[in-house]
Amino acid sequence: MMSYADLEREIDRGTRPELLRDWMLGVLDDVAEGQRPLLAVRHPLGFICLPVSRTGADGICVHAWPAEPPTVQPTTSTMHSHSWDLLSHVLHGRVRNELIEVTEASAEPAWRVYEVHSRGDVDEMAGTDRLVTATTVTVETYCAGSSYALRAGGFHTSEVDPGQPAVTVVLGRAAPGFCDLSLGAVGGHRHRIRRDRCDVAETARMARQIARLVARG
């Protein structure tokens, strides 16, 4: 089992992608065979999340965008920012990141900023007093074998082309002083959503499907 530090080092080096692929295939095989006790989550942003490890401020996840995305949808928008620094390596397919500039605009706002407070499988979406506009300033596309980093607090979207699956391994390290944020309707209200967690059998099936994609590269 590679640790957070091991994965971070290999992603930063970028010289031995086969190690990342083999590690991922081993993890997915353990999940499929019931040797790793985790359950997949259908994330409202359109991907499947396998929460591989969480140690203190550090987390390791597998994100997979299937050809047919989950039926869940965000109740705000896909534009969001993390409370943690992200380092991601693409193992299959292509991921497109749009970096978003958010500007305060109390007079003619397009969006309200919502804080996302997560407790277990429940996300509470709490509207703040921040009214803003949002503009895409950069579009970056990453293919299998490439990596990217996103700093805590930076608004963005991460998407794939319709019908084109993708798989990434994601490292996240909590950044003090930051909160998960999302842009939503100006007139929206505080609400809660429950993340759709799969059962053991469905998690195993998804792990096998993801492994087939990773093996293809």
Protein Blocks (a to p, Z undefined) as FASTA:
>chain_A
ZZfklmmmmmmnopammlmmmmmmmmmmmmmnopaccdddddfkopacddfbaghjbccd
dddddfbdcfbdcfkbmbdcdfbdcddddfehjdddddddddddfklccbdcdddddehj
bccddddfbdcddddfbdcdddehiacdddehiacdddddehiacdddddddddehiacd
ddddfklccdddddddddfklmmmmmmmmmmmmmnZZ
